[in-house]
């Protein structure tokens, strides 16, 4: 790039993205075009990944985690 401004432009873009994430100054539909660049610079996760993490656990996952928690408690009480 002319004048070797890669690092500077990346830093400016990173600050812009962080500012926007906090104050939501630009609509999300306007940033969809930049999503690949934002993810590549590790400034944010993809929308699909965030939705998966935010989604509540299914009934099967809830029952499995409850069973595992009960087994761990039994092991701790027998060890103690």
N, C-alpha and C positions, 0 to 999 in steps of 0.2 A: 504494500500500500504506500502511496505517496507520503513522504515525511515520516514514515514508520510510526503511525498513530494507532496501531492495533490495540495495544494495552490501554491507552487512554480512552479510545472509543468503547472498548469493552467495559471499562470502569464506569464511564458515563452511562452506558446502557444499563449496567447492573444497578446503578443508583436510581435510574428512572424506573426500572421494574420494581425495585423494592419500595420506592415511594408510592408507586401506583398500587401495589399490593396492600399497602397500609391505608392509603387514603382514597383509593378507588377513583382516581381522577380521569381514567380512560375506561370506556365501556369494554367489557370482556370480548364482545364480538369484534371490536377493533383490534384486539391483541391476538386473535386466533391465528392470524398470518405469522406472527412472531413466535408462536408456541414452540416450534422446533428449535429455534435459536435459544429461547429461554431455558428449555430443558437441556440443550447441549452445554450451555454455560453453567448448568446446575444451579440456577436461580430459583427454580420452582419445579414441582412435579407435574406430570401430565394430568389433565382433568380426570381422565378415566382412573388413574391410580389413586387420586384423592378421593374420588367417589367410592372406590372399593374399600379404602381404609375407613371412611366415614360411615359406611353402610353398617347397620346393626347385624349382629351374628344371626345366622339361621337357627331354627329350633334344634337341629342336629348338633350344630357347633356349641350351642348353649348347654345341651344335655351332656355332651362329651366333656366340656370344660368343668361342669359341675361334678361329673363322675371322677375326673382326674383330681379335682380339688379334694373330694372326699377321701380318695385313696392316699393322697399326700398327708392329710390330717391323721389318718389311721397309722401310717408309717411313722410319723413324728411322735405320736403318743406311745407307740410300742418301743421306739428307740429311746425315749426320754425316761 
